[in-house]
Amino acid sequence: MTRSLSIAIVTDAWAPQVNGVVHTIGRTHDELIAAGHRPTILSPQSFRSIPCPTYPEIRLAIFPYRRLAARLEALRPDAIHIATEGPLGHAARRYCLKRNLPFTTAYHTRFPEYIAARFGLPISLSYAWLRRFHNAAQAVMVATPSIEAELREKGFQRIKRWSRGVDTRLFRPRPRANAQQPLGDLPRPVHLYVGRLAVEKNLEAFLSLDLPGSQVVIGDGPAQDQLRARFPKAHFFGKQIGEDLAQLYAAADVFVFPSLTDTFGLVILEALASGVPVAAYPVAGPRDIIREGVSGALDADLAAAIARARALSRLQCRAEAERFSWKAATQQFLANLALVPARLFG
């Protein structure tokens, strides 16, 4: 697509949340502007909202349909992308279907597994609901081949690839003498986790291991108090951003990604760009990014993966991260969009 497009991006996930979905949408928004397009983010910030039960950082729009419809009518966008399956996502889907407008969606989050972990709802019911939501779209964007294969097996249709990127200027290797400073005198090797502190992230699998050196956790979330109480030997640094976060990445010896449910794992790319090898389970997300014995180690035995990852080259990790860019990912996003004929807003 070469002409300048007005693109409406409807998302229930937005600031002040800090997660992969928000980061992906934010970086895509910036890349679209840099390419001469006109994206508009329609998020809970512009609607009456309430905090999500068990996760108050997430805001849920209340009865947003009329206001969202008015915003879309005023925008008359060339393309409508629905990023999430929450109240705003459902309102946008209803609006598009009512007016026979083409739209695209994205599958960012394994909600069925998350909901099962939190509330015990059967996964099959959640996937039936998600399948109905996404199959009305002209394209469902997914980040990796593994997730695409899983969704096709579950009956999802018209799946397109939308990869991810990493800021290799911010996240970069640092001289080892300087890289030690952010972590002070913590015993080596340093095993690092960055991300939300929530039940679906499977942090217990990492923190319960008897590892040499130190276990460092960066991030916050609904499980933070419980995790701090259960694992007093771990070092919790709280939420970090920008240069402070980048320095902590570069100071680590191994990055540990214990999640079994993520669809990608942007933090994996941030670690690799910092020159830090990654240890993870052999599941969708990690197995699409990590090259065994080159940028990390995958094993059903997480301790074994960590031990192998510690021996890997930091230079090779950095080289692997340089294969990913937000510019290339945004070009994929643009190619996947379904254009709305102007006459349909008449």
Phi, psi and omega in degrees: 000124184253332181282159179289128183247141167270120187236120175269123178246111183262123183216135173276346180257119180199174179308144011273011177299145174237104179201177184297325181295311180298316180296318180297314181295319180297315180291323177296318176304313182294320179293324178297318178297316180299331180273003176094011180265174186234077180281146174233125178270123175252105188233174179300342180299336182261010184224158170297137185212164176231157177289144178290133176303136181073352180211072189297342177296333179274127178259137180247121179295141181258122178041063188274358193302308186298314182292321179295317178300319179295320179296317180291322177298320180290322181288322186046058187290157175283338180207146178238123178241126180257111189274335187221166186255023180275197182303317179292319178300317179292322178295318179294320178298315179299317180300313182295316181294321180297326183256007180059041179264133175291148178207163175240160176230174175224143176255094182268326196227136177278073182302321180303317179290322179295314182294323177296319180293324183273319190235353177080013179291134180304134182299324183299322179294317181295320180292326177297319178295315180294321179300316178297319180299309189279331185288353174277350184275158176284337175204141174248115185270131178229157190272334189221158176298324181296316179293321177302314181296319180297316183290322177300319179297331181269006174094010176284146186239163174051052181274134178234152182274134174221099185281193183228172180225185179208146178277096184282352174279320178283309181269106185209157175296147177241154175307134188301326179297320179281328184294338181290331193301315184301335182258005176060228184258026180300138179300142177266154358283153179262122178256120191248140168236137174230130178154186178294146175259090185215158187301324184288350180276353173061036183295332180302327181297329177276310187288339179277354180285145175267090185253151172291158177076227189229152173245119185244134182237127177240129179134174175221178183156179188295341182262006188296317181296318180296317181292319178299321181289321184283331186232071184293342180280343178284156182251114183259119183260359180071193181287133177228147180220166171059220184298324179299316178295316182299321179293323179293319175305308186295338181278349184278160176261326179216140173259130183249126182239091187275356185298143175251359191233357181290150178272344178213280183108073179302329181296334176298314178296321179296320177295312181299318178298333178277359180084022185251122178293155187242137173246132183204172173281154180279068183235169178306140186104276179305317183288346176272344184250317190273133172262115183306128178078359179244300180250356180175192181220137179242131182198143174295337172265100187299323179298322178293319178298318180297316181298319179290320183296326183300336185270000188273161183284130177290328178295320179293324177299314179300316180299323179295320181294329183290353176284347185250136175216149178290331178297314180294320179297320181290328174296322175297315179304313181298318182295335182275344186296150175253118184284141180265120175300131184304327184298336183288346176265003183292000000 
